[in-house]
Amino acid sequence: MFENLSERLSKTLKTVTGRGRLTEDNIKETLREVRMALLEADVALPVVKAFIANVKARAVGTEVNKSLSPGQVFLKIVQSELEAAMGEGNVPLNLNAQPPAVILMAGLQGAGKTTSVGKLARFLRERQKKKVLVVSADVYRPAAIKQLETLAQEVEVDFFPSSTDQDPVAIAEAAIAHGRKQFYDVLLVDTAGRLAIDADMMAEIQRLHESVKPVETLFVVDAMTGQDAANTAKAFSDALPLTGVILTKTDGDARGGAALSIRHITGKPIKFLGVGEKNDALEPFHPDRVASRILGMGDVLSLIEEVERKVDKEKAEKVARKVMSKGKFSLEDFRDQLVQMRDMGGMMGLLDKMPGMGKMTDQIKGQMDDKMTLRMEAIINSMTPKERQHPDLIKGSRKRRIAMGSGTQVQDVNKLLKQFLQMQKMMKKMKGGGMAKMMRGLGGKLPPGMFPGR
């Protein structure tokens, strides 16, 4: 998300550098470019007008701090206003209620509502250690009930059965009664979606809301619909007392207009982002981190949290001990690194969160995209256990067999072996105290403050 906006803003903000003072004249062109960038990102016009007015009011006449260039001052103002547009901070779910805390999910058909119920159920079970029950009150689509049942099994939460001949309110009330008896912490209620907003749909969900009295009413909306997402959210917000928004399919949205518009138009916070198809691809929404990513400054906090959550620490420590004591690093170790990288959103997902990498992404894409890491995994999987431990055995006929087994070319096998040998050489240097020496050598090349003790 935000690739186009990030690229435009990065180019635009360079033009303000080298000024001794920010004046109305020297930022006029920059503000015009920022305005165009936001409109192209499909940000709603009232949001763009308010954003530009706020930036202009704060920037004009600002004296440049001795340690900062005008470009940096302006960048700080833009970042601060981006955060303000999206909300001041992360707004967590409010689960302070007599168990089970009921969360009602609303939205249009096709927005990813049922999938989001599954993702949120997993999030609550894994990260907040809650006992979760899910139920479908979508009596118009039998497939939706079955889909939620399947998702519940996948994310290891309990499913309360329902059928198309029942009343949605009766389904929800029965699920709440069951939740109380079985001591569930949270009940997620999936509701019927429509292809467009209609009076019947709104009347039904209002009746459901009145009956179950949820602690959270979340509106699920597709980010790829741009400012239409904000307008739809406004229509739901007028009909229901929404407490927040889940923005889905953000991995397929290069513009980001919905994220910048929703808070301003509805007054409701975005609480989560759907960032992929997997059932763990749900991230709490942090306006400050997203603003940082838009401006190409990365998102180190999210990266650290992801590493903490998804890296197999025991396996990583085992490989580290082996490398430090014997200088050994096998193709199996290499494959494990590739798998863990993929679990964290792939190479491009990691680069997106690293400071300064936004501009490099396009150059690197061709050399190290996620399809390439999958191809590398396939090549290693086509080797025998002996070949993975002793890659020097892999000669002509073996290479042809591995290429055929992995659906690749011999030159792909050669390329992987070359990359592996380079990594193996680096790992050997880390044996004993080699790592400390390498870091000391690198320390002289890093900026001040990047190396401990400097």
Salt bridges, closest charged atoms under 4 A:
GLU7 OE2 - LYS11 NZ 3.72
GLU24 OE2 - LYS56 NZ 3.13
GLU29 OE2 - ARG32 NH2 3.31
GLU33 OE1 - ARG8 NH2 3.15
GLU33 OE2 - ARG32 NH2 3.59
GLU40 OE1 - ARG8 NH1 2.74
ASP42 OD2 - ARG255 NH1 3.38
GLU63 OE2 - ARG21 NH1 2.19
GLU81 OE2 - ARG58 NH1 3.02
GLU126 OE2 - ARG122 NE 2.90
GLU126 OE2 - ARG125 NH2 3.43
ASP138 OD2 - ARG141 NE 3.46
GLU149 OE1 - LYS146 NZ 3.61
ASP167 OD1 - ARG207 NH2 2.99
ASP190 OD1 - LYS113 NZ 3.47
ASP198 OD2 - ARG194 NE 3.75
GLU216 OE2 - LYS271 NZ 2.77
ASP222 OD2 - LYS249 NZ 3.50
ASP238 OD1 - LYS234 NZ 3.01
ASP253 OD1 - ARG255 NE 3.68
ASP280 OD2 - LYS310 NZ 3.75
GLU283 OE2 - LYS353 NZ 3.65
ASP299 OD2 - ARG293 NH1 3.32
GLU305 OE2 - ARG289 NH2 2.96
GLU306 OE2 - LYS310 NZ 3.40
GLU306 OE1 - LYS353 NZ 2.97
GLU332 OE2 - ARG388 NH1 3.26
ASP333 OD2 - LYS322 NZ 2.82
ASP343 OD1 - LYS278 NZ 3.95
ASP352 OD2 - ARG293 NH2 3.06
ASP362 OD1 - LYS365 NZ 3.68
GLU377 OE2 - ARG342 NH1 2.31
GLU387 OE2 - ARG398 NH1 2.80
GLU387 OE1 - ARG401 NH2 2.76
